[in-house]
Amino acid sequence: MGEYSKFISEKRRAVPTPKDLVDENGKVVFGTFDKEFETMELLRAKKPTRAPDFLRKFKLTLWEATEVHLKNGVLLAVVCDMGIFGKQLNMFYDKRTHKVYCWDTQIKSKDTVIAPNLLNGSVAEANSEFGFVKYVNNFQDGKAELSGKHTGKCLITPSDPDKVAWKSAKENYGEATIEYDFTLTRLSKPCVVSIPFPYSDNRTLYSQKDFFKAEGKLIINGEEMLADDETTAIIDDHRGYYPRRAHYDWVTTMGVCDVNGEKKWLAFNLTHNQSTDEEAYNENLIFFEGKTSLLPPVRFTRSVESKDFRNYSEWTVKDEHDMVNLKFKVHGINPMVMHALIVNIDYYVAWGELEGYIRDEDGNKYILDGMMGMGEDKTMLL
């Protein structure tokens, strides 16, 4: 164990994964695990929320999402089922212009396919008249395939929002197209967690995140972008019962980092959410090639609230032990705000550059200045 390992709870160490996320008695298992679950039938969980069990489907959020980091931009591709409705989402951040392109299509929940697990060719897929997002998962072999297409109306968040009304103004919509096809090969060990959430002793937020090398191409508005030797991706498979009032902060990076003059694969995940015991149950870690190193709980502060963003803000992300000391310099934010009778969502996806460092459990410091950053600031009232 390294000198900083004393700041990591023993409950954060991965244990062998049981077959089922929900046992035969309807009880969810909590902890950090070493591989994929074979079954994740969260609708079998007993009393995961305060609502009657027959309403569980409408309280359960499911998604599979991927960030692909290319030389000139970052793709976010999502298949999501929120019980009330489904979603097919593609976003692209152009690092050269700081523009964000967002194709966001709401579809029926019953038309959204969420993979039962991440094994043996299981498929997650969302189709609409405007395109599709599709995953083929073979995590038992460290592989996945991602493909998608979207055409038509697109929200283009301008690079100079002071000149155009920022929040989804009609002037910001335009016709745009995106198409992509990637093969992903795992670089690191997986991060598999089941985190207890408040208001029920059987409410979980499950997440599996994996760091991949990506091969393939993306075409946006006719411009072809090919993967190169440094193109990477992270898949997030995510399932859980969020509280009626929920909030989380998240930031990530992925790619190649200069470590003592040598290029090495590196990614991290940093999240602050409503875990009932963040020391024992969180998903903060560094991905390296072939291994991971755990990180403690973190806190986020912002120089400008996401709802007030115009063309620049800074997020500070720190822990209590000097393992995480980062500034996320945000140059682009895409707002997805929905206020309806029974659903209120304020969801902001942020893009920019990192400044600062993280430490592994041995105390080694990794300077991340200039690496791409992507984050989310999401508040929900469901």
C-alpha positions in Angstrom: 0.0 0.0 0.0 1.2 3.5 -0.8 1.6 6.5 1.5 -1.8 7.9 0.4 -3.7 4.6 0.7 -4.6 5.4 4.3 -7.1 8.0 2.9 -9.0 5.2 1.1 -11.7 3.2 2.9 -11.2 -0.5 2.8 -14.8 -0.7 1.6 -13.5 0.9 -1.6 -11.4 -2.1 -2.5 -12.9 -4.3 -5.1 -14.4 -7.7 -4.1 -15.6 -10.6 -6.3 -18.8 -9.7 -8.1 -21.8 -11.7 -7.2 -24.0 -13.0 -10.1 -26.9 -10.7 -9.3 -27.0 -7.0 -8.4 -30.3 -7.8 -6.7 -30.4 -11.0 -4.6 -33.2 -13.6 -4.5 -34.9 -11.7 -1.6 -35.0 -8.4 -3.5 -32.1 -6.9 -1.6 -29.6 -4.8 -3.6 -25.8 -5.5 -3.0 -23.6 -2.5 -2.3 -19.9 -2.0 -2.7 -17.0 -2.0 -5.2 -16.7 -5.0 -7.5 -14.0 -6.5 -9.8 -16.0 -7.3 -12.9 -19.4 -7.1 -14.6 -22.7 -8.3 -13.1 -24.4 -11.1 -15.0 -27.9 -9.8 -14.1 -29.0 -6.3 -13.0 -32.7 -6.7 -12.6 -33.3 -3.6 -10.5 -37.0 -3.8 -11.0 -36.8 -6.8 -8.6 -35.5 -4.6 -5.8 -38.0 -4.3 -2.9 -39.1 -0.9 -1.8 -36.2 1.0 -3.4 -38.1 4.3 -3.1 -40.9 5.7 -1.0 -43.3 5.2 -3.9 -45.3 1.9 -4.2 -43.4 -0.9 -5.9 -45.7 -0.9 -8.9 -44.3 2.6 -9.7 -40.6 1.3 -9.7 -40.3 1.5 -13.5 -41.1 5.2 -13.5 -38.5 5.8 -10.8 -35.6 3.9 -12.4 -33.1 5.6 -14.6 -31.0 3.6 -17.0 -28.4 4.6 -19.5 -25.3 3.7 -21.5 -23.1 6.6 -22.5 -19.7 7.0 -24.1 -17.3 9.9 -24.5 -14.8 9.5 -27.4 -11.9 11.9 -27.3 -10.6 12.7 -30.8 -7.8 15.1 -31.8 -10.2 17.9 -32.8 -13.3 17.2 -30.6 -15.2 15.0 -28.2 -18.3 12.9 -28.9 -20.9 12.1 -26.3 -23.3 9.3 -27.3 -26.2 8.3 -25.1 -29.0 5.7 -24.9 -31.2 6.6 -22.0 -34.5 5.3 -20.4 -35.9 7.4 -17.6 -39.1 5.3 -17.2 -41.3 8.2 -18.3 -39.5 8.7 -21.6 -36.4 7.6 -23.5 -33.7 9.6 -25.1 -31.3 9.4 -28.0 -28.6 11.9 -27.6 -25.5 12.9 -29.5 -23.2 15.8 -28.7 -20.0 17.0 -30.2 -17.6 19.6 -28.8 -15.3 21.1 -31.4 -12.1 21.9 -29.5 -11.0 24.3 -32.3 -14.1 26.7 -32.1 -15.5 25.8 -28.7 -18.9 25.2 -30.3 -21.2 22.5 -29.0 -23.5 20.6 -31.3 -26.4 18.8 -29.7 -28.9 16.4 -31.3 -31.4 15.5 -28.5 -34.4 13.4 -29.4 -37.0 12.3 -26.9 -38.5 8.9 -27.7 -40.9 6.5 -26.0 -39.5 4.5 -23.1 -40.8 1.3 -24.7 -38.8 2.0 -27.8 -35.5 2.4 -25.8 -33.4 -0.8 -25.6 -31.2 -1.0 -22.5 -28.7 -3.9 -22.5 -29.5 -6.4 -19.7 -25.8 -6.6 -18.9 -22.5 -5.8 -20.7 -21.7 -9.3 -21.8 -21.8 -11.6 -24.8 -23.0 -9.2 -27.5 -25.8 -7.5 -25.4 -27.2 -4.5 -27.2 -28.3 -1.1 -26.1 -30.1 0.9 -28.8 -32.3 4.0 -29.4 -33.8 4.7 -32.8 -35.8 7.6 -34.2 -36.7 9.1 -37.5 -33.6 11.2 -37.2 -31.0 8.5 -36.5 -29.8 6.0 -33.9 -27.3 5.2 -31.2 -26.2 1.6 -30.8 -23.9 -0.4 -28.5 -22.8 -4.0 -28.8 -21.2 -5.0 -25.6 -18.6 -7.7 -25.2 -16.9 -6.7 -22.0 -16.0 -10.3 -21.1 -13.4 -9.8 -23.9 -12.7 -6.2 -23.1 -14.5 -5.0 -26.3 -17.4 -2.9 -27.3 -18.8 -1.4 -30.5 -20.4 2.0 -30.8 -22.2 3.4 -33.8 -24.6 6.2 -34.5 -26.1 8.8 -36.7 -28.2 11.9 -36.3 -29.5 14.4 -38.9 -31.7 17.5 -38.8 -32.3 20.2 -36.2 -29.3 20.7 -34.0 -28.7 23.1 -31.0 -25.4 24.8 -31.7 -24.2 26.6 -28.6 -22.2 29.6 -30.0 -18.6 30.2 -29.3 -19.5 33.8 -28.4 -22.7 33.5 -26.4 -22.7 37.3 -25.6 -23.7 37.9 -29.3 -26.6 35.5 -29.3 -29.1 34.7 -26.5 -27.6 31.6 -25.0 -30.4 29.5 -23.6 -31.8 27.6 -26.6 -32.6 30.6 -28.6 -34.1 30.0 -32.1 -31.1 31.6 -33.6 -28.9 28.8 -32.2 -30.7 26.0 -34.0 -29.4 24.8 -37.4 -29.3 21.8 -39.7 -26.3 19.5 -39.0 -25.3 15.9 -39.4 -23.1 13.5 -37.4 -22.2 9.9 -38.1 -19.7 7.6 -36.4 -18.5 4.0 -36.0 -16.0 2.9 -33.3 -14.5 -0.3 -32.0 -13.3 0.0 -28.4 -10.7 -2.1 -26.6 -10.3 -1.9 -22.9 -7.1 -0.4 -21.5 -7.5 -0.6 -17.8 -9.4 -2.4 -15.0 -13.1 -1.6 -14.7 -14.7 0.6 -12.1 -17.9 -1.2 -10.9 -19.8 0.3 -7.9 -23.2 0.0 -6.3 -23.7 3.1 -4.1 -26.4 3.4 -1.4 -28.6 6.5 -1.8 -30.8 8.1 0.8 -34.5 7.7 1.7 -34.4 3.9 1.5 -32.0 1.2 2.7 -32.5 -0.6 -0.7 -31.9 2.3 -3.1 -28.8 2.1 -5.3 -26.9 4.0 -7.9 -25.0 1.4 -9.9 -22.3 2.4 -12.4 -19.6 0.7 -14.4 -17.0 2.9 -16.1 -14.3 1.6 -18.4 -11.3 3.2 -20.2 -10.8 2.2 -23.8 -8.6 2.7 -26.8 -10.9 3.7 -29.7 -10.5 2.9 -33.4 -12.8 4.2 -36.2 -14.1 7.5 -37.5 -16.6 10.3 -37.0 -18.1 12.5 -39.7 -19.6 15.8 -38.7 -21.2 18.1 -41.4 -19.1 16.3 -44.0 -15.8 16.6 -42.2 -14.2 13.2 -41.5 -12.2 12.8 -38.3 -10.2 9.5 -38.0 -9.1 8.0 -34.8 -5.4 8.1 -34.2 -2.9 6.4 -31.8 -4.1 8.6 -28.9 -7.9 8.4 -29.4 -9.6 7.1 -26.3 -13.1 6.6 -24.8 -14.9 5.9 -21.6 -18.1 3.9 -21.4 -20.5 4.6 -18.5 -23.2 2.0 -17.9 -25.5 3.5 -15.3 -28.6 2.3 -13.5 -30.3 3.5 -10.4 -33.1 5.0 -8.4 -32.4 8.7 -8.0 -34.1 10.5 -5.1 -37.0 12.8 -6.1 -34.6 15.7 -5.5 -31.3 14.8 -6.9 -28.0 16.5 -7.8 -24.6 15.4 -9.0 -21.3 17.0 -10.2 -18.9 15.1 -12.4 -15.7 15.7 -14.4 -13.5 13.4 -16.4 -10.5 13.3 -18.7 -9.0 10.6 -20.8 -6.0 10.3 -23.1 -2.2 10.3 -23.0 -0.4 12.0 -20.2 3.3 13.0 -20.1 4.8 11.3 -17.0 8.5 12.1 -16.5 9.0 12.5 -20.2 7.2 9.3 -21.1 3.7 9.1 -22.7 1.3 7.0 -20.7 -2.5 6.2 -20.9 -4.4 8.0 -18.2 -8.0 8.8 -17.4 -9.9 9.7 -14.2 -13.5 9.9 -12.9 -14.5 12.3 -10.2 -18.1 12.5 -9.0 -19.9 14.1 -6.0 -23.4 12.7 -5.6 -25.8 11.7 -2.8 -24.0 8.6 -1.5 -25.0 8.0 2.1 -21.3 7.3 2.9 -18.9 8.9 0.4 -15.8 7.5 2.1 -17.0 3.9 1.7 -19.0 4.3 -1.5 -17.9 6.4 -4.4 -16.5 6.1 -7.9 -13.5 8.3 -7.8 -10.3 6.8 -9.3 -7.5 7.1 -11.8 -7.4 4.6 -14.8 -3.9 3.6 -15.9 -3.0 0.9 -18.5 -3.8 -2.4 -16.8 -4.6 -1.0 -13.4 -6.4 1.7 -11.4 -5.7 3.8 -8.3 -8.5 4.9 -6.0 -9.3 8.5 -5.0 -11.2 9.9 -2.0 -14.4 12.0 -2.0 -14.2 15.4 -3.7 -16.1 18.7 -3.7 -16.9 21.0 -6.6 -17.1 24.8 -6.6 -17.8 27.1 -9.5 -16.8 30.7 -10.4 -20.0 31.0 -12.4 -23.2 29.0 -11.9 -23.9 26.9 -15.0 -27.2 28.6 -15.6 -25.4 31.9 -15.8 -22.5 30.7 -18.1 -21.7 32.9 -21.1 -18.2 32.1 -22.5 -16.0 31.0 -19.6 -16.1 29.7 -16.1 -13.9 27.7 -13.7 -14.8 24.6 -11.7 -12.5 23.8 -8.8 -12.4 20.1 -7.7 -10.5 19.2 -4.5 -10.3 16.5 -1.8 -9.2 16.9 1.8 -5.8 15.1 1.4 -4.2 16.9 -1.6 -4.8 13.9 -3.9 -7.0 16.0 -6.2 -6.3 19.6 -6.9 -7.8 20.6 -10.2 -9.2 23.6 -12.1 -11.6 22.8 -14.9 -11.5 25.8 -17.3 -14.8 25.6 -19.1 -15.1 27.1 -22.6 -18.4 25.5 -23.7 -21.6 24.4 -22.0 -24.6 22.8 -23.5 -27.9 23.4 -21.6 -30.6 20.8 -21.6 -33.3 22.3 -19.4 -36.8 20.7 -19.0 -39.4 22.1 -16.7 -42.7 20.3 -16.9 -45.5 19.4 -14.5 -43.9 16.2 -13.1 -40.3 16.4 -14.3 -37.8 19.3 -13.8 -34.3 18.8 -15.1 -31.5 21.3 -15.2 -28.7 19.5 -17.0 -25.5 21.2 -18.2 -22.7 19.4 -20.1 -19.4 21.3 -19.9 -16.2 21.1 -22.0 -12.8 22.7 -21.6 -9.3 22.2 -20.3 -7.8 21.0 -17.0 -5.1 22.6 -14.9 -3.6 21.1 -11.8 -2.8 17.6 -10.6 -4.0 14.3 -9.1 -2.0 11.8 -7.0 -2.1 8.0 -7.0 -2.0 6.0 -3.8 1.8 5.9 -3.9 1.9 9.7 -3.9 3.0 10.0 -7.5 1.8 13.4 -8.9 0.3 13.6 -12.4 0.2 17.1 -13.9 -2.8 17.4 -16.2 -2.4 21.0 -17.5 -3.9 21.3 -21.0 -5.7 17.9 -21.0 -9.3 17.9 -22.2 -11.9 18.1 -19.5 -15.6 17.1 -19.7 -18.1 17.6 -16.9 -21.8 17.6 -15.9 -23.8 19.7 -13.5 -27.2 18.1 -13.1 -30.2 18.8 -10.9 -33.5 16.8 -11.0 -36.9 17.1 -9.4 -38.8 13.9 -10.5 
